[in-house]
Amino acid sequence: MSEGRVSKENAERIHKIVQRIRKCGAVTIAELMVHLEVSRATLKRDFDVLRDRLGCPLVWDKRKRGYVIEDGQLPGGGPFELPGLWFSSSEVHALLAMLHLVQGVQPGLLEEHIGPLKARLREMLGQGAYSAKSIDRRVKLIHFANRKLDARNFQLLAGAVLDRKRLCIRYWNREKHEATEREISPIQLVHYRENWLLDAWCHARDALRSFSLESIESAYVVDKVAIEVDESTMAEHFQGGYGIFAGKARHTARLKFSAQRAQWVSQEVWHEKQTSKWLEDGSYLLEVPYSNDQELLMDLLRHGDQVEVLGPPEFRARMFAILCAAAEKYRTDAS
């Protein structure tokens, strides 16, 4: 082994040695030989690299009857860490795959930050058995109906969320067809159904609100500290209802899916507090809490005649009215 760079194969093995000791507390050479599938001589050389070149306080502990890392022996009191970025090939591949998926969530949004990290990870893989470039071909994230975002706007908003700074935004309201300006305390960014939302405390309304990022026409940071909202209040407001509609759930939809469609729906989680059961005829009963029925109606319409709304009565009536109005548009085709 050269006195300079540790080879890729040796680096991976050394990483696994440290990882194993951290996990088990103490290990013997015999255990490591089996775990790493290497000879005693190879393991001794790896121990020398750890001690002499990497400064690892690797010692034999008589009481534990195994090798341990004595962090207390380090000048700063530990804990010992491998220098730089040390990952095994499988971990690097996993990281590259995750970064590829992050880029896919909003293409181009974080390219200037993720690009250099991906390049560094590819360097770590070198000319290994697997091609890092193949991840771009083998791992796909297919989008549907995602809305375009201004990357600069996203970074400004994300920065304010993490720095806990208030924002002044100009927001376009699609329903009222008007723009409003308001000061907000950003709380969290949410990626939901292909699109980004900003949950925040609106100082103009003195209440929690969700803002679609693509509807934020402009924004700038205000030199004020953002207020904090406790997690229980956030959960009650944003997670009680169905989908993106906030508010405490006041109703429970009873939905009966056909035996055919149930093969898919039975594997899905529509709400964290949903309940379900199989019926004798093979159909599937799903009960879902909701506050606003708009999004739930849209989700049910894609199932067509494979689902029946059993209740509440007003929700069933709403579904009936929508289906009748839709059928009316095709009445001339059927005659």
ABEGO torsion letter per residue (X at the ends): XBABBBBAAAAAAAAAAAAAAAAAGBBBAAAAAAAAGBBAAAAAAAAAAAAAAAGBBBBBBAAAGBBBBBAAABAAGOBBBBBEBBBBAAAAAAAAAAAAAAAAABBGAAAAAAAAAAAAAAAAAEABABBAAAAAAABBBBBBGBBBBBAAAAAAAAAAAAAGBBBBBBBBBAAAGBBBBBBBBBABBBBBGGBBBBBBBBAAAGBBBBBBAAABABBBBBBBBBBBBBAAAAAAAAAABBEABBEBBABBBBBBBBAAAAAAAAABBABAABBBBBBAAGBBBBBBBBABAAAAAAAAAAAEAABBBAOBAAAAAAAAAAAAAAAAAAAAAAX
